[in-house]
């Protein structure tokens, strides 16, 4: 696939962007690659930090070399018990885990090799903007597969469960699976809304509010310019289950600052 990246930076102007990769991209193997990515959500392990059994997750880390655009997956951390995990730390940006590294099951090697996943990572990176000094070192890429899977009477929600910033300069979200979902409304808001519930902010503080329903419906945010939130997911009373699977990708510089 020959990728054509957008040269302008609307993300820098607005603080967020919305786009639909299924409309923007058409190439012969795309349907098969998307199906493989969707299948990766079928066997996601439980999120060990979820307060219930409705959130499932894998997480892996990679780097992009800005000078040539190549992507390299980073090795997993091997615990003392021999289990391989990938650790994630948000510090004060997630009040639920301020001083805690969370350790998740990594992506499978098959998923890491998926060409569509590579294309999405590269495309998202092309939408970001950086200081020149950031681009002489690798850019860290965090890749999350997160699934909400609920039955009648259950509710699944993101962590943290309020309007928030992530701590990474840029985060992108791509819908991969979607069945029988009630809720799951995305909200983009002004930065002063961080830490608040949706009903605590005025309409004037909300920049956009939307529902993603089709595979590869996507959005991206610049963390210092906006906050974001997704409402809890439930299923309808006549449905056996609801599923919402998201591919989340964040980008962080590896410039070293010694103080």
Buried (B, 14 or more C-beta within 10 A) or exposed (E): BEEEEEEEBBBEEBBBBBBBBBEEBEEEEBEEBBEBBBEBBEEBEBBEBBEEEBBBBBBBBBBBEBEEEEBEBBEBBEEEEEEEBBBBEBEEBBEEBEEBEBBBBBBBEEBBEBBBBBBBBBBBBBBBEBEEEBBEBBBBBBBBBBBBBBEEEBBBBBBBBBBBBBBBBBBBBBBBBBEBBBBBBBBBBBBEBBEBEBEEBEEEBBBBBEEBEEBBBBBBBBBEBBBBBBBBBBBEEEBEEBBBBBBBBBBBBEBEEEE
